């Protein structure tokens, strides 16, 4: 096949960053966001730098100029996927610095024009956007078809940003209009027409769309009109209050302890943290689907799936992730459960049965009687990316006295008699509470003082810690800890 380059190009600087002639004919286009509203020359300084180990076929700068960096005949290094880049024309689009990485009208219009030009020159008269990763990556375009793929399907990235991603349906429509293609009638499964990120898939057959429509979702026609809805299959519903939520979750966690031996106090606190006591604005879509623990559709690996009680229904939402102490947002797929019990049971099955190369990843938490030991093992096992996850969970346990549910089961907390390693400054500190708000720490400190203990409030990175003494000898710290527990402060612990 003879390859050509776009006549829309106004700036050319060929990058050394490519793999030579592609091994697959062109039948995909992969648009990207290039953060920072850059000029073509500025984009070239990075994409043509051998040390960057990155490139693209085309780039559209902030003024709508089209730059050529890797000729169409060659495979660029752009999408974190050799298989995709071998068959895709990759296009970087100058965008804003922050989520949703918006592009301006000049870039948008030029992207539509460039994609139409790429289709024409490669013998394609129809552009396709399936929106579903699984369906797209197994779809083989017909000879006259060009398929859109996105970077986020191949790597843990937000690219092309939610601004472009949510408009790919409209971009496809505009490109096909330029190509003179007949617009197909798609039936889309979403939470609402305006929530493109929640879309599960797009189907030419209404019957297929109905089959894939889970509880709480609707099928929309090409005009955005609802043609089919599956009512929420929830027996729980949204909680009426914080107390209502805690009571519902606690009754389930306590009942399950007999079989799983996972501390109810920890599970209750995790549910409260993930959902804001079932009332958090950011978590409302999770609670509506009875997902109280942020359980994602694809969890680590499938070694535990035979124990899972999840039906397979899922939905998409934007979620924060922490990596290298930086928070970023990504759209991810989450599980839909029939009720709260279904979710908590699935989570505890996950803790008991998921494996890695070294064996069971979290099973050791079964039988542990110290809440801090349990949540530390879960967090360090990789379940949560938030570096403050342990502190946040322990704060909720302390503030709400969730260990009362453990005590009602006759669970006696096992605090090791063995001293920890000697702290750097030589002191073992006895801590009785940790709070994100100073006012809460002060209030709790007064409660401790009323029981005859002296307290100090220490400011940490993100918390205020209520401390009852610091001791050179571990035996003295241990003695103070026992006094606190005898006085009813069951969540006190020794820290370095």
Secondary structure as a PSIPRED ss2 file (coil, helix, strand):
# PSIPRED VFORMAT (PSIPRED V4.0)

   1 X C   1.000  0.000  0.000
   2 X C   1.000  0.000  0.000
   3 X C   1.000  0.000  0.000
   4 X C   1.000  0.000  0.000
   5 X C   1.000  0.000  0.000
   6 X C   1.000  0.000  0.000
   7 X C   1.000  0.000  0.000
   8 X C   1.000  0.000  0.000
   9 X E   0.000  0.000  1.000
  10 X E   0.000  0.000  1.000
  11 X E   0.000  0.000  1.000
  12 X E   0.000  0.000  1.000
  13 X C   1.000  0.000  0.000
  14 X C   1.000  0.000  0.000
  15 X C   1.000  0.000  0.000
  16 X C   1.000  0.000  0.000
  17 X C   1.000  0.000  0.000
  18 X E   0.000  0.000  1.000
  19 X E   0.000  0.000  1.000
  20 X E   0.000  0.000  1.000
  21 X E   0.000  0.000  1.000
  22 X C   1.000  0.000  0.000
  23 X C   1.000  0.000  0.000
  24 X C   1.000  0.000  0.000
  25 X C   1.000  0.000  0.000
  26 X C   1.000  0.000  0.000
  27 X C   1.000  0.000  0.000
  28 X E   0.000  0.000  1.000
  29 X E   0.000  0.000  1.000
  30 X E   0.000  0.000  1.000
  31 X E   0.000  0.000  1.000
  32 X E   0.000  0.000  1.000
  33 X E   0.000  0.000  1.000
  34 X E   0.000  0.000  1.000
  35 X E   0.000  0.000  1.000
  36 X C   1.000  0.000  0.000
  37 X C   1.000  0.000  0.000
  38 X C   1.000  0.000  0.000
  39 X C   1.000  0.000  0.000
  40 X H   0.000  1.000  0.000
  41 X H   0.000  1.000  0.000
  42 X H   0.000  1.000  0.000
  43 X H   0.000  1.000  0.000
  44 X H   0.000  1.000  0.000
  45 X H   0.000  1.000  0.000
  46 X H   0.000  1.000  0.000
  47 X H   0.000  1.000  0.000
  48 X C   1.000  0.000  0.000
  49 X C   1.000  0.000  0.000
  50 X H   0.000  1.000  0.000
  51 X H   0.000  1.000  0.000
  52 X H   0.000  1.000  0.000
  53 X C   1.000  0.000  0.000
  54 X C   1.000  0.000  0.000
  55 X C   1.000  0.000  0.000
  56 X C   1.000  0.000  0.000
  57 X C   1.000  0.000  0.000
  58 X E   0.000  0.000  1.000
  59 X E   0.000  0.000  1.000
  60 X E   0.000  0.000  1.000
  61 X C   1.000  0.000  0.000
  62 X C   1.000  0.000  0.000
  63 X C   1.000  0.000  0.000
  64 X C   1.000  0.000  0.000
  65 X C   1.000  0.000  0.000
  66 X E   0.000  0.000  1.000
  67 X E   0.000  0.000  1.000
  68 X E   0.000  0.000  1.000
  69 X C   1.000  0.000  0.000
  70 X C   1.000  0.000  0.000
  71 X C   1.000  0.000  0.000
  72 X C   1.000  0.000  0.000
  73 X C   1.000  0.000  0.000
  74 X E   0.000  0.000  1.000
  75 X E   0.000  0.000  1.000
  76 X E   0.000  0.000  1.000
  77 X C   1.000  0.000  0.000
  78 X C   1.000  0.000  0.000
  79 X C   1.000  0.000  0.000
  80 X C   1.000  0.000  0.000
  81 X C   1.000  0.000  0.000
  82 X H   0.000  1.000  0.000
  83 X H   0.000  1.000  0.000
  84 X H   0.000  1.000  0.000
  85 X H   0.000  1.000  0.000
  86 X H   0.000  1.000  0.000
  87 X H   0.000  1.000  0.000
  88 X E   0.000  0.000  1.000
  89 X E   0.000  0.000  1.000
  90 X E   0.000  0.000  1.000
  91 X E   0.000  0.000  1.000
  92 X E   0.000  0.000  1.000
  93 X E   0.000  0.000  1.000
  94 X E   0.000  0.000  1.000
  95 X E   0.000  0.000  1.000
  96 X C   1.000  0.000  0.000
  97 X C   1.000  0.000  0.000
  98 X C   1.000  0.000  0.000
  99 X C   1.000  0.000  0.000
 100 X C   1.000  0.000  0.000
 101 X C   1.000  0.000  0.000
 102 X C   1.000  0.000  0.000
 103 X C   1.000  0.000  0.000
 104 X C   1.000  0.000  0.000
 105 X H   0.000  1.000  0.000
 106 X H   0.000  1.000  0.000
 107 X H   0.000  1.000  0.000
 108 X H   0.000  1.000  0.000
 109 X H   0.000  1.000  0.000
 110 X H   0.000  1.000  0.000
 111 X H   0.000  1.000  0.000
 112 X H   0.000  1.000  0.000
 113 X H   0.000  1.000  0.000
 114 X H   0.000  1.000  0.000
 115 X H   0.000  1.000  0.000
 116 X H   0.000  1.000  0.000
 117 X H   0.000  1.000  0.000
 118 X H   0.000  1.000  0.000
 119 X H   0.000  1.000  0.000
 120 X H   0.000  1.000  0.000
 121 X H   0.000  1.000  0.000
 122 X C   1.000  0.000  0.000
 123 X C   1.000  0.000  0.000
 124 X C   1.000  0.000  0.000
 125 X C   1.000  0.000  0.000
 126 X E   0.000  0.000  1.000
 127 X E   0.000  0.000  1.000
 128 X E   0.000  0.000  1.000
 129 X C   1.000  0.000  0.000
 130 X C   1.000  0.000  0.000
 131 X C   1.000  0.000  0.000
 132 X C   1.000  0.000  0.000
 133 X H   0.000  1.000  0.000
 134 X H   0.000  1.000  0.000
 135 X H   0.000  1.000  0.000
 136 X H   0.000  1.000  0.000
 137 X H   0.000  1.000  0.000
 138 X H   0.000  1.000  0.000
 139 X C   1.000  0.000  0.000
 140 X C   1.000  0.000  0.000
 141 X C   1.000  0.000  0.000
 142 X C   1.000  0.000  0.000
 143 X C   1.000  0.000  0.000
 144 X C   1.000  0.000  0.000
 145 X E   0.000  0.000  1.000
 146 X E   0.000  0.000  1.000
 147 X E   0.000  0.000  1.000
 148 X E   0.000  0.000  1.000
 149 X E   0.000  0.000  1.000
 150 X E   0.000  0.000  1.000
 151 X H   0.000  1.000  0.000
 152 X H   0.000  1.000  0.000
 153 X H   0.000  1.000  0.000
 154 X C   1.000  0.000  0.000
 155 X C   1.000  0.000  0.000
 156 X C   1.000  0.000  0.000
 157 X C   1.000  0.000  0.000
 158 X C   1.000  0.000  0.000
 159 X C   1.000  0.000  0.000
 160 X C   1.000  0.000  0.000
 161 X H   0.000  1.000  0.000
 162 X H   0.000  1.000  0.000
 163 X H   0.000  1.000  0.000
 164 X H   0.000  1.000  0.000
 165 X H   0.000  1.000  0.000
 166 X C   1.000  0.000  0.000
 167 X C   1.000  0.000  0.000
 168 X H   0.000  1.000  0.000
 169 X H   0.000  1.000  0.000
 170 X H   0.000  1.000  0.000
 171 X H   0.000  1.000  0.000
 172 X H   0.000  1.000  0.000
 173 X H   0.000  1.000  0.000
 174 X H   0.000  1.000  0.000
 175 X H   0.000  1.000  0.000
 176 X H   0.000  1.000  0.000
 177 X H   0.000  1.000  0.000
 178 X H   0.000  1.000  0.000
 179 X H   0.000  1.000  0.000
 180 X C   1.000  0.000  0.000
 181 X C   1.000  0.000  0.000
 182 X C   1.000  0.000  0.000
 183 X C   1.000  0.000  0.000
 184 X C   1.000  0.000  0.000
 185 X C   1.000  0.000  0.000
 186 X C   1.000  0.000  0.000
 187 X E   0.000  0.000  1.000
 188 X E   0.000  0.000  1.000
 189 X E   0.000  0.000  1.000
 190 X E   0.000  0.000  1.000
 191 X C   1.000  0.000  0.000
 192 X C   1.000  0.000  0.000
 193 X C   1.000  0.000  0.000
 194 X C   1.000  0.000  0.000
 195 X C   1.000  0.000  0.000
 196 X H   0.000  1.000  0.000
 197 X H   0.000  1.000  0.000
 198 X H   0.000  1.000  0.000
 199 X C   1.000  0.000  0.000
 200 X C   1.000  0.000  0.000
 201 X E   0.000  0.000  1.000
 202 X E   0.000  0.000  1.000
 203 X E   0.000  0.000  1.000
 204 X C   1.000  0.000  0.000
 205 X C   1.000  0.000  0.000
 206 X H   0.000  1.000  0.000
 207 X H   0.000  1.000  0.000
 208 X H   0.000  1.000  0.000
 209 X H   0.000  1.000  0.000
 210 X H   0.000  1.000  0.000
 211 X H   0.000  1.000  0.000
 212 X H   0.000  1.000  0.000
 213 X C   1.000  0.000  0.000
 214 X C   1.000  0.000  0.000
 215 X C   1.000  0.000  0.000
 216 X C   1.000  0.000  0.000
 217 X C   1.000  0.000  0.000
 218 X E   0.000  0.000  1.000
 219 X E   0.000  0.000  1.000
 220 X E   0.000  0.000  1.000
 221 X C   1.000  0.000  0.000
 222 X C   1.000  0.000  0.000
 223 X C   1.000  0.000  0.000
 224 X C   1.000  0.000  0.000
 225 X C   1.000  0.000  0.000
 226 X E   0.000  0.000  1.000
 227 X E   0.000  0.000  1.000
 228 X E   0.000  0.000  1.000
 229 X E   0.000  0.000  1.000
 230 X C   1.000  0.000  0.000
 231 X C   1.000  0.000  0.000
 232 X C   1.000  0.000  0.000
 233 X C   1.000  0.000  0.000
 234 X C   1.000  0.000  0.000
 235 X C   1.000  0.000  0.000
 236 X C   1.000  0.000  0.000
 237 X C   1.000  0.000  0.000
 238 X C   1.000  0.000  0.000
 239 X C   1.000  0.000  0.000
 240 X C   1.000  0.000  0.000
 241 X C   1.000  0.000  0.000
 242 X H   0.000  1.000  0.000
 243 X H   0.000  1.000  0.000
 244 X H   0.000  1.000  0.000
 245 X H   0.000  1.000  0.000
 246 X H   0.000  1.000  0.000
 247 X H   0.000  1.000  0.000
 248 X H   0.000  1.000  0.000
 249 X H   0.000  1.000  0.000
 250 X H   0.000  1.000  0.000
 251 X H   0.000  1.000  0.000
 252 X H   0.000  1.000  0.000
 253 X H   0.000  1.000  0.000
 254 X H   0.000  1.000  0.000
 255 X H   0.000  1.000  0.000
 256 X H   0.000  1.000  0.000
 257 X H   0.000  1.000  0.000
 258 X H   0.000  1.000  0.000
 259 X H   0.000  1.000  0.000
 260 X H   0.000  1.000  0.000
 261 X C   1.000  0.000  0.000
 262 X C   1.000  0.000  0.000
 263 X C   1.000  0.000  0.000
 264 X H   0.000  1.000  0.000
 265 X H   0.000  1.000  0.000
 266 X H   0.000  1.000  0.000
 267 X H   0.000  1.000  0.000
 268 X H   0.000  1.000  0.000
 269 X H   0.000  1.000  0.000
 270 X H   0.000  1.000  0.000
 271 X H   0.000  1.000  0.000
 272 X H   0.000  1.000  0.000
 273 X H   0.000  1.000  0.000
 274 X H   0.000  1.000  0.000
 275 X H   0.000  1.000  0.000
 276 X C   1.000  0.000  0.000
 277 X C   1.000  0.000  0.000
 278 X C   1.000  0.000  0.000
 279 X C   1.000  0.000  0.000
 280 X C   1.000  0.000  0.000
 281 X H   0.000  1.000  0.000
 282 X H   0.000  1.000  0.000
 283 X H   0.000  1.000  0.000
 284 X H   0.000  1.000  0.000
 285 X H   0.000  1.000  0.000
 286 X H   0.000  1.000  0.000
 287 X H   0.000  1.000  0.000
 288 X H   0.000  1.000  0.000
 289 X C   1.000  0.000  0.000
 290 X C   1.000  0.000  0.000
 291 X C   1.000  0.000  0.000
 292 X C   1.000  0.000  0.000
 293 X C   1.000  0.000  0.000
 294 X C   1.000  0.000  0.000
 295 X C   1.000  0.000  0.000
 296 X E   0.000  0.000  1.000
 297 X C   1.000  0.000  0.000
 298 X C   1.000  0.000  0.000
 299 X C   1.000  0.000  0.000
 300 X C   1.000  0.000  0.000
 301 X C   1.000  0.000  0.000
 302 X C   1.000  0.000  0.000
 303 X C   1.000  0.000  0.000
 304 X C   1.000  0.000  0.000
 305 X H   0.000  1.000  0.000
 306 X H   0.000  1.000  0.000
 307 X H   0.000  1.000  0.000
 308 X C   1.000  0.000  0.000
 309 X C   1.000  0.000  0.000
 310 X C   1.000  0.000  0.000
 311 X C   1.000  0.000  0.000
 312 X C   1.000  0.000  0.000
 313 X C   1.000  0.000  0.000
 314 X E   0.000  0.000  1.000
 315 X E   0.000  0.000  1.000
 316 X E   0.000  0.000  1.000
 317 X E   0.000  0.000  1.000
 318 X E   0.000  0.000  1.000
 319 X E   0.000  0.000  1.000
 320 X E   0.000  0.000  1.000
 321 X E   0.000  0.000  1.000
 322 X E   0.000  0.000  1.000
 323 X E   0.000  0.000  1.000
 324 X C   1.000  0.000  0.000
 325 X C   1.000  0.000  0.000
 326 X E   0.000  0.000  1.000
 327 X E   0.000  0.000  1.000
 328 X E   0.000  0.000  1.000
 329 X E   0.000  0.000  1.000
 330 X E   0.000  0.000  1.000
 331 X E   0.000  0.000  1.000
 332 X E   0.000  0.000  1.000
 333 X E   0.000  0.000  1.000
 334 X E   0.000  0.000  1.000
 335 X E   0.000  0.000  1.000
 336 X C   1.000  0.000  0.000
 337 X C   1.000  0.000  0.000
 338 X C   1.000  0.000  0.000
 339 X C   1.000  0.000  0.000
 340 X H   0.000  1.000  0.000
 341 X H   0.000  1.000  0.000
 342 X H   0.000  1.000  0.000
 343 X H   0.000  1.000  0.000
 344 X H   0.000  1.000  0.000
 345 X H   0.000  1.000  0.000
 346 X H   0.000  1.000  0.000
 347 X H   0.000  1.000  0.000
 348 X H   0.000  1.000  0.000
 349 X H   0.000  1.000  0.000
 350 X H   0.000  1.000  0.000
 351 X H   0.000  1.000  0.000
 352 X H   0.000  1.000  0.000
 353 X H   0.000  1.000  0.000
 354 X C   1.000  0.000  0.000
 355 X E   0.000  0.000  1.000
 356 X E   0.000  0.000  1.000
 357 X C   1.000  0.000  0.000
 358 X C   1.000  0.000  0.000
 359 X E   0.000  0.000  1.000
 360 X E   0.000  0.000  1.000
 361 X C   1.000  0.000  0.000
 362 X C   1.000  0.000  0.000
 363 X H   0.000  1.000  0.000
 364 X H   0.000  1.000  0.000
 365 X H   0.000  1.000  0.000
 366 X C   1.000  0.000  0.000
 367 X C   1.000  0.000  0.000
 368 X C   1.000  0.000  0.000
 369 X C   1.000  0.000  0.000
 370 X C   1.000  0.000  0.000
 371 X H   0.000  1.000  0.000
 372 X H   0.000  1.000  0.000
 373 X H   0.000  1.000  0.000
 374 X H   0.000  1.000  0.000
 375 X H   0.000  1.000  0.000
 376 X H   0.000  1.000  0.000
 377 X H   0.000  1.000  0.000
 378 X H   0.000  1.000  0.000
 379 X H   0.000  1.000  0.000
 380 X H   0.000  1.000  0.000
 381 X C   1.000  0.000  0.000
 382 X C   1.000  0.000  0.000
 383 X C   1.000  0.000  0.000
 384 X C   1.000  0.000  0.000
 385 X C   1.000  0.000  0.000
 386 X C   1.000  0.000  0.000
 387 X C   1.000  0.000  0.000
 388 X C   1.000  0.000  0.000
 389 X H   0.000  1.000  0.000
 390 X H   0.000  1.000  0.000
 391 X H   0.000  1.000  0.000
 392 X H   0.000  1.000  0.000
 393 X H   0.000  1.000  0.000
 394 X H   0.000  1.000  0.000
 395 X H   0.000  1.000  0.000
 396 X H   0.000  1.000  0.000
 397 X H   0.000  1.000  0.000
 398 X H   0.000  1.000  0.000
 399 X H   0.000  1.000  0.000
 400 X H   0.000  1.000  0.000
 401 X C   1.000  0.000  0.000
 402 X C   1.000  0.000  0.000
 403 X H   0.000  1.000  0.000
 404 X H   0.000  1.000  0.000
 405 X H   0.000  1.000  0.000
 406 X H   0.000  1.000  0.000
 407 X H   0.000  1.000  0.000
 408 X H   0.000  1.000  0.000
 409 X C   1.000  0.000  0.000
 410 X C   1.000  0.000  0.000
 411 X C   1.000  0.000  0.000
 412 X C   1.000  0.000  0.000
 413 X C   1.000  0.000  0.000
 414 X C   1.000  0.000  0.000
 415 X C   1.000  0.000  0.000
 416 X C   1.000  0.000  0.000
 417 X C   1.000  0.000  0.000
 418 X C   1.000  0.000  0.000
 419 X C   1.000  0.000  0.000
 420 X C   1.000  0.000  0.000
 421 X C   1.000  0.000  0.000
 422 X C   1.000  0.000  0.000
 423 X C   1.000  0.000  0.000
 424 X C   1.000  0.000  0.000
 425 X C   1.000  0.000  0.000
 426 X C   1.000  0.000  0.000
 427 X C   1.000  0.000  0.000
 428 X E   0.000  0.000  1.000
 429 X E   0.000  0.000  1.000
 430 X E   0.000  0.000  1.000
 431 X E   0.000  0.000  1.000
 432 X E   0.000  0.000  1.000
 433 X E   0.000  0.000  1.000
 434 X E   0.000  0.000  1.000
 435 X E   0.000  0.000  1.000
 436 X C   1.000  0.000  0.000
 437 X C   1.000  0.000  0.000
 438 X H   0.000  1.000  0.000
 439 X H   0.000  1.000  0.000
 440 X H   0.000  1.000  0.000
 441 X H   0.000  1.000  0.000
 442 X H   0.000  1.000  0.000
 443 X H   0.000  1.000  0.000
 444 X H   0.000  1.000  0.000
 445 X H   0.000  1.000  0.000
 446 X H   0.000  1.000  0.000
 447 X H   0.000  1.000  0.000
 448 X H   0.000  1.000  0.000
 449 X H   0.000  1.000  0.000
 450 X H   0.000  1.000  0.000
 451 X C   1.000  0.000  0.000
 452 X C   1.000  0.000  0.000
 453 X C   1.000  0.000  0.000
 454 X C   1.000  0.000  0.000
 455 X C   1.000  0.000  0.000
 456 X E   0.000  0.000  1.000
 457 X E   0.000  0.000  1.000
 458 X E   0.000  0.000  1.000
 459 X E   0.000  0.000  1.000
 460 X C   1.000  0.000  0.000
 461 X C   1.000  0.000  0.000
 462 X C   1.000  0.000  0.000
 463 X C   1.000  0.000  0.000
 464 X E   0.000  0.000  1.000
 465 X E   0.000  0.000  1.000
 466 X E   0.000  0.000  1.000
 467 X E   0.000  0.000  1.000
 468 X E   0.000  0.000  1.000
 469 X E   0.000  0.000  1.000
 470 X E   0.000  0.000  1.000
 471 X E   0.000  0.000  1.000
 472 X C   1.000  0.000  0.000
 473 X C   1.000  0.000  0.000
 474 X H   0.000  1.000  0.000
 475 X H   0.000  1.000  0.000
 476 X H   0.000  1.000  0.000
 477 X H   0.000  1.000  0.000
 478 X H   0.000  1.000  0.000
 479 X H   0.000  1.000  0.000
 480 X H   0.000  1.000  0.000
 481 X H   0.000  1.000  0.000
 482 X H   0.000  1.000  0.000
 483 X H   0.000  1.000  0.000
 484 X H   0.000  1.000  0.000
 485 X H   0.000  1.000  0.000
 486 X H   0.000  1.000  0.000
 487 X C   1.000  0.000  0.000
 488 X C   1.000  0.000  0.000
 489 X C   1.000  0.000  0.000
 490 X C   1.000  0.000  0.000
 491 X C   1.000  0.000  0.000
 492 X C   1.000  0.000  0.000
 493 X E   0.000  0.000  1.000
 494 X E   0.000  0.000  1.000
 495 X E   0.000  0.000  1.000
 496 X C   1.000  0.000  0.000
